[in-house]
Amino acid sequence: MSIRHIPAERASAMLSIVKEFQGLSLIELKGVAQVCCWHRYSAGEAIVRYHDSTNSAFLVIQGEIRVTYHALSGHEVILCDLSAGEMFGELTAIDGRTRSATVVAKTDLLLASMPAPAFLDLVCSNRKISEAILKRLTEQVRRLTERVYDFSTLAVCNRIHAELLRLARDHLVTPNSAVISPAPTHSEIANLVSTHREAVTRELNNLVRKELIERRGQDLHILDISKLTEMLNEVRGTLK
């Protein structure tokens, strides 16, 4: 659902949470707000679909989205989840090609969108934003390179370890422990690492027995990040 109007001061304040905009002045944020449209989505609603021809870039202001790809077989692959402060849709805004994935509201959402021409003008006219976007795209390439390596070389159990470590990075409690809350379901982890739910259940039970993880209610506690990292590195080190 589109929102007709958000006052300039409030819009600028909300845009300041976007990672790529955090170095901007209030005047610069007001300039960004002027080219934004605002939208609300309910959990489960599709925002863009694979091969859509829409070209806007989106900014997550409140809530969380899920980026997925469905194979011809119907199997879902979860590419990533993004929360408030993140951006998506910038690839299509830059190259003009159709959408490369489907994006769905994981929770109720407030989004800002910028049509491709406005987004490109912003990137080309503001050095801070262009550098932030370049760093963002570089991080995406590094992350996807790591995932391709894992999918190509690691056994299923090791891919599960790698995904748990990726999730832990954003939920650290201490340098060696994390609490992922709410924890992804076994099916969601399976879709993240391209396997089936039973394999995830089997390996998570194995990690519980080794006292490396613990499930408490809806939370997944990673108890020893160092040990889990060591187990993964031992396998990666043998792949010469």
C-alpha positions in Angstrom: 0.0 0.0 0.0 1.4 3.4 -1.0 1.5 6.2 1.5 0.5 9.6 0.1 2.7 11.8 2.2 5.3 11.8 5.0 6.5 15.1 6.4 10.0 16.1 5.2 11.6 16.1 8.7 10.2 12.7 9.6 11.1 11.3 6.2 14.7 12.5 6.5 15.0 11.1 10.0 13.7 7.7 8.9 16.1 7.6 5.9 19.1 8.3 8.2 19.0 4.6 9.4 19.9 3.4 5.9 23.5 2.3 6.0 24.5 4.0 2.8 23.0 7.3 3.9 24.5 7.5 7.4 27.2 10.0 6.4 24.8 12.4 4.8 23.8 15.8 6.2 20.2 16.7 7.0 20.0 18.8 3.9 21.3 15.9 1.8 18.8 13.5 3.5 16.0 16.0 2.7 17.1 15.8 -1.0 16.8 12.0 -0.9 13.4 12.2 0.8 12.1 14.3 -2.0 12.6 11.6 -4.6 11.2 8.7 -2.4 7.8 7.1 -2.5 6.6 5.3 0.7 4.9 2.0 1.0 3.5 -0.4 3.7 3.4 -4.1 3.2 1.9 -6.8 5.5 3.9 -10.0 6.3 3.8 -12.4 3.5 3.1 -9.9 0.7 5.3 -10.0 -2.4 7.2 -6.7 -3.1 8.8 -7.7 -6.3 8.8 -11.0 -8.2 11.4 -12.8 -10.2 11.6 -11.3 -13.7 9.5 -8.3 -12.8 10.2 -5.3 -15.1 9.9 -2.7 -12.3 13.1 -0.8 -11.7 12.9 1.0 -8.4 15.5 0.6 -5.6 14.0 0.0 -2.2 15.1 1.0 1.3 13.9 -1.0 4.4 12.8 1.5 7.0 10.9 -0.8 9.4 10.6 -4.6 9.4 12.4 -7.4 7.5 12.3 -8.8 4.0 13.3 -12.2 2.5 15.0 -12.5 -0.9 14.3 -15.9 -2.5 14.7 -17.8 -5.8 12.5 -20.6 -6.9 13.9 -23.3 -9.2 11.8 -24.8 -12.0 11.3 -27.9 -9.7 9.6 -25.6 -7.2 12.5 -25.8 -4.7 12.9 -22.5 -2.8 16.4 -21.1 -2.2 16.7 -18.4 0.4 19.3 -15.9 -0.7 19.2 -13.7 2.3 17.1 -11.8 4.8 17.4 -8.0 5.2 16.2 -5.8 8.0 15.8 -2.1 8.7 18.6 0.0 7.3 19.2 -2.2 4.3 18.7 -1.7 0.6 17.5 -4.0 -2.2 16.6 -3.8 -5.8 19.7 -1.7 -6.7 20.9 -4.2 -9.3 17.9 -3.7 -11.5 18.0 0.1 -10.9 21.6 0.1 -12.1 21.6 -2.3 -15.1 17.9 -2.1 -16.2 17.5 -5.8 -16.4 14.5 -7.7 -14.9 14.5 -8.7 -11.3 16.8 -11.6 -10.4 14.9 -12.8 -7.4 11.6 -12.5 -5.5 11.3 -10.3 -2.4 8.6 -11.0 0.2 7.8 -9.1 3.4 8.9 -11.3 6.3 7.2 -9.0 8.8 5.0 -5.9 8.4 7.1 -3.4 6.5 7.6 0.3 5.8 9.7 0.9 2.7 10.9 3.8 0.7 11.5 3.4 -3.0 13.3 5.4 -5.6 12.8 5.1 -9.4 15.9 4.0 -11.2 16.6 7.4 -12.8 16.4 9.2 -9.4 18.6 6.5 -7.8 21.3 6.7 -10.5 21.3 10.5 -10.3 21.8 10.3 -6.5 24.6 7.8 -6.9 26.4 9.8 -9.6 26.0 13.2 -7.9 27.0 12.3 -4.3 30.5 10.8 -3.8 29.6 9.6 -0.3 26.7 7.6 -1.6 28.6 6.3 -4.6 31.4 5.0 -2.4 28.9 3.4 0.0 27.1 1.7 -2.9 30.5 0.4 -4.3 31.4 -1.0 -0.9 27.9 -2.6 -0.7 28.3 -4.3 -4.1 31.8 -5.5 -3.2 30.5 -7.1 0.0 27.8 -8.8 -2.0 30.3 -10.3 -4.4 32.5 -11.5 -1.5 29.5 -13.0 0.2 28.2 -14.8 -2.9 31.7 -16.0 -3.8 32.0 -17.6 -0.3 28.6 -19.2 -0.7 29.5 -20.6 -4.2 32.7 -22.0 -2.7 30.8 -23.6 0.1 28.1 -25.1 -2.1 30.8 -26.5 -4.5 33.2 -28.0 -2.0 31.6 -28.6 1.4 29.5 -31.5 2.6 26.0 -30.7 3.9 26.9 -30.8 7.5 29.7 -28.3 6.9 27.4 -26.0 4.9 25.1 -25.9 7.9 28.1 -25.0 10.2 29.0 -22.2 7.8 25.4 -20.8 7.8 25.2 -20.9 11.6 28.4 -18.9 11.7 27.0 -16.3 9.2 23.9 -16.0 11.3 26.0 -15.7 14.5 27.9 -12.7 13.1 24.9 -10.4 13.4 23.8 -11.7 16.8 26.9 -11.8 19.0 26.5 -11.7 22.7 30.1 -12.2 23.5 33.1 -12.6 21.1 32.5 -16.4 21.3 28.8 -16.8 21.6 25.6 -15.6 19.9 21.8 -15.8 20.3 19.8 -16.0 17.1 16.3 -14.8 18.0 13.9 -15.9 16.7 15.8 -18.9 15.3 15.2 -19.9 11.7 13.2 -23.1 11.2 15.0 -26.3 10.1 13.3 -25.9 6.7 14.6 -22.3 6.4 18.1 -23.4 7.1 17.7 -26.2 4.6 16.7 -23.6 2.0 19.7 -21.5 2.8 22.2 -24.3 2.3 20.4 -26.2 -0.4 19.5 -29.4 1.4 16.5 -31.0 3.1 15.0 -30.4 6.5 15.9 -33.9 7.8 19.6 -33.3 7.2 19.4 -30.0 9.1 17.6 -31.7 12.1 20.2 -34.5 12.2 23.2 -32.1 12.2 21.7 -29.7 14.7 21.1 -32.6 17.1 24.7 -33.6 16.6 25.9 -30.1 17.5 23.6 -30.1 20.6 25.3 -33.3 21.7 28.7 -31.7 21.3 27.4 -28.7 23.4 28.2 -26.3 20.5 24.6 -25.1 20.3 21.4 -25.1 22.4 17.8 -24.4 21.6 15.9 -22.4 24.2 12.3 -21.7 23.3 12.4 -19.7 20.0 16.1 -18.9 20.4 19.1 -20.7 19.1 22.3 -20.2 21.2 25.6 -20.7 19.5 27.7 -21.6 22.6 31.2 -21.9 21.1 31.8 -19.9 17.9 35.6 -20.6 18.0 35.1 -24.4 18.0 32.5 -24.2 15.2 34.9 -22.1 13.2 37.8 -24.4 13.9 35.7 -27.4 12.7 34.8 -25.6 9.5 38.3 -24.4 8.8 39.7 -27.9 9.2 37.5 -29.0 6.4 38.2 -26.0 4.2 41.9 -26.5 4.8 41.8 -29.9 3.3 40.2 -28.6 0.1 43.3 -27.8 -1.9 
